[in-house]
Amino acid sequence: MEIKSRKKILVYRWKAYNYEDVITSFERAGYQVKCIYQKLMSYDVNGEFAEKIERELASETYEFVFTINYFPVISDSCQKMGIEYVSYSCDSPLISMYHESVFNDVNRIFLFDVESVARFRALGVKHVKYLPLGVDVARLDELLKKPSPFSEEMTQTLQSSLSFVGSLYEKNSYDKTREALPEYLQGYFDACMEIESRRFGTEHFFDEMMTTEIGEELMEHLDFKKSERSFSELPFVFSVTSLGFKCAQIQRKRELATLSRTHSVCLFTESDTEDLFSVKNMGPADYRLIMPWVFNKSAVNLNFTIPNIHTGIPLRVWDVLGARGFLFTNHQKELGSFFKDGEDLVWFESEDELIDKADFYMDEKNASLRDKISQRGYEKVASYHTFDQRISQLLVDKEA
């Protein structure tokens, strides 16, 4: 009997955390996946890499090319070769999408943030659709059946702690460029970040504060180079790459320090925490092998969504729930479309609510309630929000 060959896709791989899980879901959907690797210094101009992609596409028959996040150089090569280019975002917003190539007919672009989808549709981008992130529950289930990598002492520490896995963004570009700005602009942006850092995803202030006048003044003091085909402007890029990351640093350090005054707080990070005296720096946690155990064993897992993500649900949320962890997260507009507060997870919309709910759920009298909520959260993502389901939807939607 003749064996029917599987459809093939070409994947450009970079350091995105969820690549393995997404590739596995494509394979479970019946696809043969070939990966191509190369560090890109430029996302839109790279003749050597374009030739590499085009040679590969000419050598074999691929149904489409796939990447996590969007790369103009790949879109242009696919347009030239007449093959679909499918991208699925794990970051938002994607500055690389503010590029002429986004209008290429071969593109099939999937974003996890509703507001970003609306923005690009308003610009006339035809093939951009909404697809939330997810989690490979099957992988996590198998991992968590194995012996724990933690000592008994470490396990006990986590079981009595609030834990956060993530960066403090101490290498943000705002700190590098601030001195180039006049004092009144420094004060203006500092005040804006203070306001934004206290909103916890309920509203977003940066779009309002970056007025035409402020944008023009900013351009007088900072050099800004972009490719000829990019239509991103300095005020937007500055808001995302400078203010957004600096704001996340301010918020995360302040709230972790506040919580550590009354609770044990474990921080898994590569960031410098010298000034967070009462926070326990546990060092980095390997995404695939250690992080799920942190989520599974911690009494409460914290999520602080970077302000750049306006409405969407970041990957950390799905990862915590998929590892059967109790999730305590800032509110995001899209959370209510998938989960119920106090049933599948718990969210906060202010610093007072963060502190009050942390006190409540860290009380050992409420340990059984934490267990019930984390179990319901796990069951919901296992039933409706796996990467297998996301990739199945992507394959349908890209044809629509």
ABEGO torsion letter per residue (X at the ends): XBBBBBBBBBBBBBABAAAAAAAAAAAAAGBBBBBBBBBBABAABBAAAAAAAAAAAAABBBABBBBBEBBAAAAAAAAAAGBBBBBBBABOBBAAABBAAAABAABBBBBABAAAAAAAAAAGBABBBBBBBBBBAAAAAAAAABBBABBAAAAAAAAABBBBBEBAGAABAAAAAAAABBAAAAAAAAAAAAAAAAAGGABBAAAAABBAAAAAAAAAABBBBBBAABABBAAAAAAAAAAAAAAAAAAAAAAAAAAAAABBBBBBBABBAAABAABBBAEBBBAAAAAAAAAAABABBBBBBBAABAABBBAAAAAAAAAGBBBBBBBBAAAAAABBBGAABBBBABAAAAAAAAAAAABAAAAAAAAAAAAAAAAAAAAAABAAAAAAAAAAAAAX
